[in-house]
Amino acid sequence: MSTLTAPKTSLVKVVFASLVGTAVEWYDFFLYGSAAALVFGTLFFPSSDPATATLLAFGTYALGFVARPLGGVVFGHFGDRVGRKKMLVISLMTMGIATIAIGLLPTHATIGVAAPVLLLVCRLAQGFAVGGEWGGAVLMAAEHGDDNRRGLWTSWPQAGVALGNLLATGVLWVLAAVQSDEAFNAWGWRIPFLLSAILVLVGLWVRLSVEESPLFAEARNRLGERHQPLLEVARRYPREVIVAMGMRLAENISYYLFTVISITFLTTYAGEKSDREMILSALLIGSVVQFVVIPLVGALSDRVGRRPLYLTGAVGVAVWSFFFFDLVGSRSEGLITLAVVVGLLLHALMYAPQAAFFSELFGTSVRYTGASVGYQLASIFAGALAPIIAVRLLGSTDNPNTTAVAIYMTIASVLTIVSVVVTRETARSSLSHDRVTQ
């Protein structure tokens, strides 16, 4: 057990702060994805046909992922130099401002081409902020906790992602249930973005109350002001970055397949806009189930290891993707819910142990930078492109090619499986290690 383990009350506070802050940031980030699938195409790109408009909306959605590695590098660099806590506060404030701004944006009908340009700027700010969020949140939980239960503690920030999606989907579901399509398209879509202001204030209050990571404090005193985390990651941890990127592919692509792409598939390809409430209801149930399951899987990874669970999840999402679209396309509420819930459960087998896994790959002095760069770089090739590639592969709305999307998912899973196989088991290892000795 680590000699720097924080008292239990302090650890619970840190984990809670990571959970709440992460939920707020991912509420904002996922809200954009759902809105892109539902309304942004017609509001900001109205001159295109429905499929092309959705594709253009997903283009701005994807650019948020392009900004994430930059956020990971910047926040990681300063997080490894001045502290995890300060960077987490800044990332949350940046995300909140960008999301509230989206809720206030005029549409194409009001200001023309400037509307999608401003939308893009806000999305880039969101991506930059979330790029620094994940690494800091999971490291605060990992570095305050003990070696034997790290999978459990770090799974709570991961559960915050599911909670954020739950909040975003829940708000959209309520609006879809109480508003007409005309009212939602006219002004109702703005409400979830503006509600972010309340969540950000709560998140800031919680995060400002926690202490800095004790492992980081020790490393900072040892390394001094000349420490350059990004250069050290490139010099001493290139293999770990590549492995982390490979491990992310199946996890990240499958998540957007089972959430964002499912909305587009049902409302544009297999059904009608009126089916929006049905798919949002299924995503709501799936997010609740995933939020409960992630900590359980995280705790299980402390007992059986990270690798077996991760491999099971990677194989599972590949197989399930061949059944997923037929179930969603049935337009049966029960089958749609089954498709989403099973998909998110398989995703949780990878996502729950991922935070501990990535934390254990890197030394303390570069852990924020290394974990963030590996995690966020993969997002460009995975989550950013997944909706665009899926829509392209689906092709015509009259005869969508769902098999092509399943093959795409399978290729990503194979790359993830190879990455996990070549990586050592890290469960219960100490975080008090480093290759940087200056």
Long-range contacts (C-beta under 8 A, 24 or more apart in sequence): 1-146, 1-147, 1-148, 2-145, 2-146, 2-147, 2-215, 2-430, 2-431, 2-432, 3-432, 4-143, 4-214, 4-215, 4-218, 4-432, 5-144, 5-145, 5-146, 6-144, 6-145, 6-211, 6-214, 10-144, 10-210, 10-211, 11-144, 11-145, 11-153, 13-209, 13-210, 14-140, 14-141, 14-144, 14-210, 14-211, 15-141, 15-144, 15-145, 15-153, 15-156, 15-157, 16-156, 16-206, 17-140, 17-206, 17-207, 17-209, 17-210, 18-137, 18-138, 18-140, 18-141, 18-156, 18-157, 18-160, 19-156, 19-157, 19-159, 19-160, 19-163, 20-160, 20-202, 20-203, 20-206, 20-207, 21-88, 21-92, 21-133, 21-137, 21-160, 21-203, 21-206, 21-207, 22-133, 22-134, 22-137, 22-157, 22-160, 22-161, 22-163, 22-164, 23-160, 23-161, 23-163, 23-164, 23-167, 23-199, 23-203, 24-92, 24-95, 24-96, 24-164, 24-196, 24-199, 24-200, 24-202, 24-203, 25-91, 25-92, 25-95, 25-129, 25-130, 25-133, 25-164, 25-203, 26-130, 26-133, 26-160, 26-161, 26-163, 26-164, 26-165, 26-168, 27-163, 27-164, 27-165, 27-167, 27-168, 27-196, 27-199, 28-95, 28-96, 28-98, 28-99, 28-126, 28-130, 28-164, 28-168, 28-193, 28-196, 29-64, 29-95, 29-126, 29-127, 29-130, 29-164, 30-164, 30-165, 30-168, 30-169, 30-259, 31-99, 31-168, 31-171, 31-172, 31-192, 31-193, 31-196, 32-61, 32-64, 32-99, 32-102, 32-123, 32-126, 33-61, 33-256, 33-259, 33-260, 33-387, 34-168, 34-169, 34-172, 34-260, 34-263, 34-280, 35-172, 35-189, 35-192, 35-193, 36-60, 36-61, 36-260, 36-387, 37-260, 37-263, 37-264, 37-267, 37-387, 38-172, 38-189, 38-263, 38-267, 38-276, 39-184, 39-185, 39-189, 40-119, 42-185, 43-107, 43-108, 43-109, 43-115, 43-185, 43-189, 44-107, 44-108, 44-115, 44-116, 44-119, 45-108, 45-116, 46-108, 46-109, 50-268, 50-397, 51-268, 51-391, 51-397, 54-264, 54-268, 54-391, 55-388, 55-391, 55-392, 56-116, 58-264, 58-387, 58-388, 58-391, 59-388, 60-116, 60-119, 60-120, 60-123, 61-123, 61-260, 61-384, 61-387, 62-384, 62-385, 62-387, 62-388, 63-120, 63-123, 63-124, 63-127, 63-384, 64-123, 64-124, 64-126, 64-127, 64-130, 64-384, 65-127, 65-379, 65-380, 65-383, 65-384, 66-124, 66-127, 66-380, 66-384, 67-123, 67-124, 67-125, 67-126, 67-127, 67-128, 67-131, 68-127, 68-128, 68-130, 68-131, 68-376, 68-379, 68-380, 69-131, 69-373, 69-376, 69-377, 69-379, 69-380, 70-128, 70-131, 71-127, 71-128, 71-129, 71-130, 71-131, 71-132, 71-372, 71-376, 72-131, 72-132, 72-134, 72-135, 72-369, 72-372, 72-373, 72-375, 72-376, 72-377, 73-131, 73-230, 73-369, 73-372, 73-373, 74-128, 74-131, 74-132, 75-131, 75-132, 75-133, 75-135, 75-136, 75-368, 75-372, 76-132, 76-135, 76-229, 76-230, 76-368, 76-369, 76-370, 76-371, 76-372, 76-373, 77-228, 77-229, 77-230, 77-369, 79-132, 79-135, 79-136, 79-139, 79-368, 79-369, 79-372, 80-216, 80-227, 80-229, 80-365, 80-366, 80-367, 80-368, 80-369, 81-220, 81-227, 81-229, 83-212, 83-213, 83-216, 83-220, 84-136, 84-139, 84-140, 84-143, 84-212, 84-213, 84-216, 84-368, 85-136, 85-140, 85-207, 85-210, 85-211, 85-212, 85-213, 87-132, 87-136, 87-368, 88-132, 88-133, 88-136, 88-137, 88-140, 88-207, 89-204, 89-207, 89-208, 90-132, 91-129, 91-130, 91-132, 91-133, 91-136, 92-129, 92-133, 92-200, 92-203, 92-204, 92-207, 93-200, 93-204, 94-125, 94-128, 94-129, 95-125, 95-126, 95-129, 95-130, 95-133, 95-200, 96-196, 96-197, 96-199, 96-200, 96-203, 97-125, 98-122, 98-123, 98-125, 98-126, 98-129, 99-126, 99-193, 99-196, 99-200, 100-193, 100-194, 100-196, 100-197, 101-125, 102-193, 103-190, 103-191, 103-192, 103-193, 103-194, 103-196, 104-190, 104-194, 131-372, 131-376, 132-372, 134-371, 134-372, 134-375, 134-376, 135-367, 135-368, 135-369, 135-371, 135-372, 135-375, 136-368, 136-372, 138-355, 138-356, 138-358, 138-359, 138-371, 139-213, 139-216, 139-359, 139-367, 139-368, 139-371, 140-210, 140-213, 141-355, 142-355, 142-356, 142-359, 142-431, 143-213, 143-214, 143-215, 143-216, 143-359, 143-364, 143-367, 143-431, 144-213, 144-214, 147-428, 147-429, 147-430, 147-431, 148-302, 148-428, 149-299, 149-302, 150-302, 150-356, 150-359, 150-360, 150-427, 150-428, 150-431, 151-298, 151-299, 151-300, 151-301, 151-302, 151-306, 151-352, 151-353, 151-356, 151-427, 152-295, 152-298, 152-299, 152-302, 153-298, 154-298, 154-355, 154-356, 154-359, 155-294, 155-295, 155-297, 155-298, 155-299, 155-301, 155-352, 155-353, 155-355, 155-356, 156-294, 156-295, 156-298, 157-355, 158-294, 158-298, 158-351, 158-352, 158-354, 158-355, 159-290, 159-291, 159-294, 159-295, 161-351, 162-287, 162-290, 162-291, 162-294, 162-344, 162-348, 163-287, 163-291, 165-259, 165-283, 165-287, 166-284, 166-287, 166-288, 166-291, 167-199, 168-192, 169-280, 169-283, 169-284, 169-287, 170-284, 170-287, 171-195, 172-280, 173-277, 173-280, 173-281, 173-284, 176-276, 176-277, 176-280, 177-277, 181-273, 181-274, 215-364, 215-431, 215-432, 216-364, 218-364, 219-364, 219-365, 219-434, 222-365, 223-365, 223-436, 223-438, 224-438, 226-438, 227-365, 227-436, 227-438, 229-365, 229-366, 229-368, 229-369, 229-370, 230-369, 230-373, 232-365, 232-366, 232-369, 232-435, 232-436, 233-362, 233-366, 233-369, 233-370, 233-373, 236-363, 236-366, 236-435, 236-436, 237-361, 237-362, 237-363, 237-366, 237-370, 237-435, 240-361, 240-362, 240-370, 240-374, 241-370, 241-373, 241-374, 241-377, 242-374, 242-419, 243-361, 243-374, 243-419, 243-422, 243-423, 244-358, 244-361, 244-370, 244-371, 244-374, 244-375, 244-378, 245-374, 245-377, 245-378, 245-381, 245-419, 246-378, 246-415, 246-416, 246-418, 246-419, 247-310, 247-350, 247-354, 247-357, 247-358, 247-378, 247-416, 247-419, 247-420, 247-423, 248-354, 248-374, 248-375, 248-378, 248-379, 248-382, 248-416, 249-378, 249-381, 249-382, 249-412, 249-413, 249-415, 249-416, 249-419, 250-313, 250-314, 250-317, 250-318, 250-350, 250-409, 250-412, 250-413, 250-415, 250-416, 250-417, 251-313, 251-314, 251-347, 251-350, 251-351, 251-354, 251-382, 251-416, 252-378, 252-379, 252-382, 252-383, 252-386, 253-382, 253-383, 253-386, 253-408, 253-409, 253-412, 254-317, 254-321, 254-343, 254-346, 254-347, 254-350, 254-409, 254-412, 254-413, 255-344, 255-347, 255-351, 255-383, 256-383, 256-386, 256-387, 257-317, 257-321, 257-324, 257-343, 257-386, 257-390, 257-405, 257-409, 258-286, 258-324, 258-339, 258-340, 258-343, 258-344, 258-347, 259-283, 259-286, 259-340, 259-344, 260-386, 260-387, 261-386, 261-387, 261-390, 261-391, 261-405, 262-324, 262-328, 262-339, 262-340, 264-387, 264-390, 264-391, 265-325, 265-328, 265-329, 265-394, 265-400, 266-328, 266-329, 266-331, 266-336, 268-397, 269-329, 269-394, 269-397, 269-400, 270-325, 270-328, 270-329, 270-331, 270-400, 271-329, 271-331, 275-331, 278-331, 278-333, 278-336, 279-328, 279-336, 279-340, 281-333, 281-337, 282-333, 282-336, 282-337, 282-339, 282-340, 282-341, 283-340, 285-337, 285-340, 285-341, 286-337, 286-340, 286-341, 286-343, 286-344, 287-344, 289-341, 289-344, 289-345, 290-344, 290-345, 290-347, 290-348, 293-345, 293-348, 293-352, 294-348, 294-351, 294-352, 295-352, 296-352, 297-348, 297-349, 297-352, 297-353, 298-352, 298-353, 298-355, 298-356, 301-352, 301-353, 301-356, 301-427, 302-427, 302-428, 305-425, 305-427, 306-353, 306-356, 306-357, 306-425, 306-426, 306-427, 307-420, 307-423, 307-425, 309-349, 309-350, 309-352, 309-353, 310-349, 310-350, 310-353, 310-354, 310-357, 310-416, 310-420, 311-417, 311-420, 311-421, 312-349, 313-346, 313-347, 313-348, 313-349, 313-350, 313-351, 314-350, 314-413, 314-416, 314-417, 314-420, 315-413, 315-417, 316-346, 316-349, 317-343, 317-346, 317-347, 317-350, 317-409, 317-413, 318-406, 318-409, 318-410, 318-412, 318-413, 318-414, 320-346, 321-405, 321-406, 321-409, 321-410, 322-403, 322-406, 324-406, 325-400, 325-402, 325-405, 325-406, 326-402, 329-402, 350-416, 356-426, 356-427, 357-426, 359-431, 360-426, 360-427, 360-429, 360-431, 361-423, 361-426, 363-433, 363-434, 363-435, 363-436, 364-431, 364-432, 364-433, 364-434, 365-434, 365-436, 366-434, 366-436, 367-431, 382-412
